[in-house]
Amino acid sequence: MKKTVPLKKDIPFKSNVSQIVSISLDHNFYLDDRVVKGNLNVSGSYKMNDVSINTEDFNFDIPVNIELSDRYILDDLKITLDDFYYELIDNNTLSINVEIGLDELEEHPIKYEEVVEKVDNREEDLEIETLKEDKPRLFDNFNNDDYCSYKVYMVKENDTLESITTYYKVSKEVLEQYNDISDIKIGDKLIIPYVFNETD
C-alpha cells in the first residue's frame, strides 16, 4: 500500500523577487518512533528586477514531521519525494508544494471476518463486518435467535452524530463503546453495532 502526503510551505523573501533563476530541492527523511522526520532544503538564485544581470542566492530549510497511525505496520516502509513544484506569489513569496510518498505500508490484519454488501440505498460503500462469535456481551439481553453484526459507516458531508444515531437506531452511549466520537469528521469510519434475527 502506498499513501501520498502533501506538504505546502510559503517562504517570504525580504526583498523583491522578479524571477527565480534556479531552484533545487534536497531532502533527508527518517523514521523515528512512528514519526517521519527530516528536512527539505530549498536553494537557488533569483533576480530582484527584470533588468538586473546580478542574481541573489537563497537557502531555506523546511522541517518535516508526519505522525503515522498505529494501524500501520512500518517494517518495510519506504519514504520518497514523489513530486515538487513551486510558484512565485506577489514578487516576494515562494510557495513550495511537495508530495511525500509512504510506500509499502501494511495494515494490521482485522480480527473479524469482513463481508462487503450493499445494505441500503443510502450508502453504496457501506460495509458489514460480521463477528466470528455469535454475539458480544453488549447484546446479552437479546434472545438466542438473534445475531449480531457491525455496520461500518463512512461519515459524509452534512452528517451529524444525531442524524447517524437516529438513522441506525443506536444510542450515543452504545456508539461510544466502539468509536471515538468526540470529534467526528468527513471520511471517518464509525463501527455501528446492530442486531437482526432470522426473520429480518
Buried (B, 14 or more C-beta within 10 A) or exposed (E): EEEEBEBEBEBEBEEEBBBBEEBEBEBEBEBEEEEBBBEBBBBBBBBBEEEEEEBBEBEBEBEBEBEBEEEBBEEEBEBBBBEBEBEBEEEEEBEBBBBBBBBEBEEEEEEEEEEEEEBEEEBEEBBBBEBEEEBEEEBEEEEEEBBBBBBBBBBEEEBEBEEBBEBBEBEEEBBEEBBEBEEBEEEBEBBBBBBEEEEE
